[in-house]
Amino acid sequence: MAEQTAALSDAERSPAQHASPSRSGGLPWGATLLCVVLLAGALAATVSNLLVQLPPAHWSSALASPDMDDMRQVLVHYAFLPRLAVSLLCGAALGLAGTVLQQVLRNPLASPETVGVSAGAYLALALATLLAPSLLAFGREWVALAGAFAALCAVLALSWHKGLSPLSVVLAGLVVSLYAGAIGAALVVLRHEWLASLFIWGAGSLGQQDWSATLWLLPRLGAAALAIGLMVRPLTLLGLDDEGARSLGVPLAAYRFGGLAAAVALIAFVVAAVGVIGFVGLAAATLARVGGARRLGQQLLMAPLIGAALLWAADQAVQIATGPQGDLIPTGAITALLGAPLLLWLLPRLGLGAETPALGAERLRRVHRPVFLLAAIGGLLLVMLALALLYAPGPDGWTFASGDQLQALLSWRLPRVSAALAAGAMLALAGLMMQRLTGNPMASPEVLGISAGAALGMMVALFSLSDATRPVQIAAATIGAFAALLVTLAIGRRAAYAPERLLLAGVALTALFDALILVLTATGDPRAMLLLNWLTGSTYGVDAASALLTASIAFGLFLAAPLFMRWLDMLPLGAVAVQSLGVNLGAARLLVLLMVAALTAASTLVVGPLTFIGLMAPHLARRLGLVRALPQAIGAVLVGALIMVCADWIGRTAIFPRQIPAGLVATLIGGPVLMWLLRRR
């Protein structure tokens, strides 16, 4: 009995605990103070919003029995108050779910977003809404639960071979989230008539018209919370290592499944009711620990309170900005906008376990005469170019264009194909340079957030300048890409540029950019809609001038690429070896980073920020036996061009006469490749 008590005391300490403990067994004073401050701010904002809508003399009647002839009281009773109640319920549920996920997985970064559960639930609901609405008749909570559990199973399958280590679980979850988001974007493109409502709901809209959502959430969230309350003691013991827990007779599999099921249910119910509310679960659980909640019981109490206060305050702030009856900016997008920097801040401060090997740790066969292999890849590229330019469906079925018909079609097809070719080649070269610079086999412009930074730079130019020409957009995108690259490397520097640490930083930057896009898109600004179409990577709007500019930039950068090959051969050897060979390491790194930023910016403007070409092409070239920098660079460029030309052709012809953006096709191809690479590591 004494051993069990001591083990329970040890297990109650949360993973990666850095906060000072409370001085007594009661509530931690730091977390309590934070909760009080948040609640006070939320209450003040609520009073301010109420004063705008209704005089204080009518508040009590609006709450209890509104005068149906007074529209102000009706709006307060059936819109404002239900929205407040939903924000409290959803915030508390997400805070509780985040705490349970972190305890069960022994992972200080686990949350509804970082393990892919929210994205899975949202994708399942979007699929059902757009493709099979009859499934919703069984209850939208069941559809959301199915999607959430499917995403969680995918995450566990990808990270099982690593023993469910914190890094592997979070990295797999973020990859699943990215891929689910890409599929969701494909659905939006194919069913654009649902665009506005799907985007606003998916971004976490808390707007209400009656009390139905509150009454729907209460019993479901209450049942899941009760189940967690009944499992507090076994969940506490899950904080021990597996051998210690088994020695106390704890059925690990049963309680892990029970804890995960309850947490996933909480998340699925919230997503089914209001959409994805970003990062509240991570923020609430983290702030509870930082505030001194060291015991699981304290965390299970404080995290829901902090989560409820956070979402209440955020939603009231949104209403102050947009008007109490407005929902121009989804609250979930605002919480994601605040939560992504929190994840970036946490990364350097958490000990997350062992990192994976650097580039070169895996032994692959080497091709001694790469010229024949490169010629074969080049031949495949020529065949693909011929198909993309000549072969496509038409009124009379699939035909090869010729004669006058070909001349007319080339004016449409040639700019798109050449732009896709140039963009794929540039992304591939940028990915190769990043992998060799960092010694990180998982590095690429898309995964490390560089493409998102380029897109953010272009977005700033588009919204701040009345006439942002193509050269101005390219310059702004280059600055954004370089800034994102510096942020990612600054975070990774403390961990010696460890692969997973860089990847997590890059995905956090991408999440920050996605939140900005959600905020801008939800406003209804026409420029935001244009930006959304570009984000999917469509080459539809590429004209001859844009294609010529992209190809010219690619040609100029490729001419400079051979100057970097000696450095790229040496950089994977490490800083000491490079400096011993007389290379100015700082200057070499800076020039490589500038080259990567320029390549990423020019290509991102054509095919969007997420294609995974920069990850796939260098890996495929290396697995074909191209090991040295120059042959691998040429092979990666050819493979990247081949994939993007193929993606553009598939996008144009797969559902003719409608089209799927080339960048989206490349993402749908690249996502499974990224998962496969994670599974093999």
HUVEN-V839906 format. One record per residue. N is the residue number from 1. NEAR is the number of other ideal C-beta (glycine too) atoms within 10 Angstrom. Layout:
# HUVEN-V839906
n	near
N	NEAR
N	NEAR
This chain:
# HUVEN-V839906
n	near
1	5
2	6
3	10
4	13
5	9
6	10
7	19
8	17
9	11
10	14
11	24
12	19
13	15
14	23
15	18
16	19
17	15
18	11
19	18
20	12
21	13
22	19
23	9
24	8
25	8
26	9
27	18
28	27
29	13
30	19
31	26
32	20
33	13
34	21
35	24
36	12
37	12
38	22
39	17
40	12
41	15
42	24
43	14
44	12
45	19
46	20
47	12
48	13
49	21
50	20
51	12
52	11
53	19
54	21
55	10
56	9
57	7
58	17
59	16
60	9
61	15
62	23
63	12
64	8
65	10
66	20
67	13
68	9
69	7
70	15
71	10
72	15
73	20
74	14
75	18
76	24
77	22
78	16
79	18
80	21
81	19
82	21
83	26
84	21
85	19
86	25
87	27
88	20
89	24
90	31
91	33
92	26
93	31
94	35
95	32
96	30
97	35
98	32
99	32
100	30
101	29
102	30
103	26
104	23
105	26
106	20
107	26
108	23
109	28
110	28
111	32
112	33
113	29
114	29
115	34
116	29
117	33
118	33
119	27
120	31
121	33
122	28
123	27
124	26
125	27
126	22
127	16
128	21
129	19
130	16
131	11
132	10
133	9
134	7
135	17
136	14
137	8
138	10
139	12
140	21
141	19
142	15
143	23
144	28
145	22
146	17
147	27
148	31
149	19
150	18
151	27
152	23
153	13
154	19
155	27
156	17
157	13
158	23
159	24
160	13
161	13
162	20
163	10
164	17
165	19
166	23
167	23
168	24
169	26
170	28
171	29
172	25
173	33
174	26
175	23
176	27
177	28
178	23
179	24
180	24
181	21
182	23
183	17
184	20
185	22
186	17
187	17
188	21
189	19
190	15
191	14
192	14
193	9
194	15
195	15
196	14
197	11
198	21
199	22
200	22
201	21
202	23
203	28
204	28
205	22
206	27
207	19
208	22
209	11
210	11
211	15
212	11
213	21
214	18
215	11
216	17
217	21
218	13
219	10
220	19
221	21
222	12
223	13
224	23
225	20
226	11
227	16
228	21
229	13
230	12
231	18
232	12
233	13
234	19
235	24
236	22
237	21
238	21
239	22
240	20
241	11
242	12
243	7
244	15
245	20
246	12
247	13
248	14
249	8
250	22
251	12
252	15
253	8
254	11
255	18
256	18
257	12
258	19
259	21
260	19
261	16
262	24
263	33
264	26
265	24
266	32
267	33
268	31
269	27
270	32
271	34
272	26
273	24
274	26
275	26
276	28
277	36
278	30
279	30
280	35
281	36
282	27
283	26
284	32
285	33
286	27
287	24
288	31
289	27
290	17
291	24
292	21
293	29
294	17
295	19
296	24
297	15
298	25
299	28
300	23
301	19
302	27
303	32
304	26
305	24
306	29
307	32
308	26
309	27
310	29
311	34
312	28
313	22
314	25
315	30
316	25
317	17
318	25
319	26
320	14
321	11
322	14
323	13
324	21
325	15
326	11
327	18
328	13
329	22
330	30
331	31
332	34
333	28
334	23
335	27
336	25
337	21
338	16
339	26
340	24
341	14
342	15
343	25
344	20
345	12
346	19
347	20
348	14
349	10
350	18
351	10
352	23
353	15
354	10
355	16
356	19
357	12
358	18
359	19
360	14
361	10
362	12
363	6
364	12
365	9
366	12
367	17
368	6
369	8
370	21
371	10
372	8
373	18
374	19
375	11
376	12
377	22
378	15
379	11
380	14
381	22
382	11
383	11
384	20
385	18
386	11
387	16
388	23
389	20
390	15
391	13
392	17
393	14
394	12
395	6
396	6
397	6
398	10
399	13
400	12
401	17
402	10
403	7
404	8
405	12
406	13
407	10
408	11
409	16
410	14
411	10
412	14
413	19
414	15
415	21
416	26
417	25
418	23
419	28
420	31
421	26
422	28
423	34
424	35
425	29
426	32
427	35
428	33
429	28
430	34
431	30
432	31
433	27
434	29
435	27
436	26
437	24
438	25
439	20
440	25
441	22
442	24
443	30
444	31
445	36
446	31
447	29
448	32
449	28
450	35
451	35
452	30
453	33
454	34
455	29
456	25
457	26
458	27
459	24
460	16
461	19
462	19
463	13
464	9
465	12
466	4
467	5
468	18
469	10
470	12
471	10
472	14
473	19
474	22
475	16
476	23
477	29
478	23
479	19
480	27
481	34
482	21
483	17
484	29
485	25
486	13
487	20
488	29
489	18
490	12
491	21
492	25
493	12
494	12
495	17
496	13
497	19
498	20
499	24
500	26
501	24
502	26
503	26
504	26
505	24
506	29
507	26
508	27
509	27
510	28
511	27
512	23
513	24
514	24
515	23
516	19
517	21
518	26
519	19
520	20
521	21
522	21
523	12
524	11
525	13
526	7
527	13
528	20
529	15
530	12
531	18
532	19
533	17
534	22
535	22
536	24
537	29
538	22
539	26
540	14
541	12
542	25
543	13
544	13
545	10
546	18
547	21
548	14
549	20
550	26
551	18
552	12
553	20
554	25
555	11
556	11
557	19
558	17
559	9
560	11
561	19
562	11
563	10
564	22
565	17
566	14
567	22
568	21
569	15
570	19
571	25
572	18
573	13
574	13
575	13
576	9
577	12
578	18
579	14
580	11
581	12
582	6
583	17
584	12
585	15
586	10
587	10
588	19
589	18
590	11
591	15
592	19
593	19
594	14
595	19
596	26
597	26
598	22
599	32
600	35
601	30
602	27
603	37
604	35
605	27
606	29
607	34
608	26
609	31
610	29
611	33
612	28
613	34
614	34
615	26
616	26
617	32
618	31
619	22
620	19
621	27
622	21
623	11
624	21
625	16
626	25
627	16
628	13
629	22
630	16
631	21
632	24
633	25
634	23
635	26
636	32
637	27
638	24
639	25
640	33
641	27
642	24
643	28
644	34
645	25
646	22
647	28
648	33
649	23
650	18
651	26
652	24
653	17
654	12
655	12
656	11
657	9
658	11
659	19
660	22
661	24
662	34
663	34
664	26
665	27
666	32
667	29
668	19
669	17
670	26
671	20
672	11
673	15
674	22
675	17
676	12
677	15
678	21
679	14
680	8
681	18
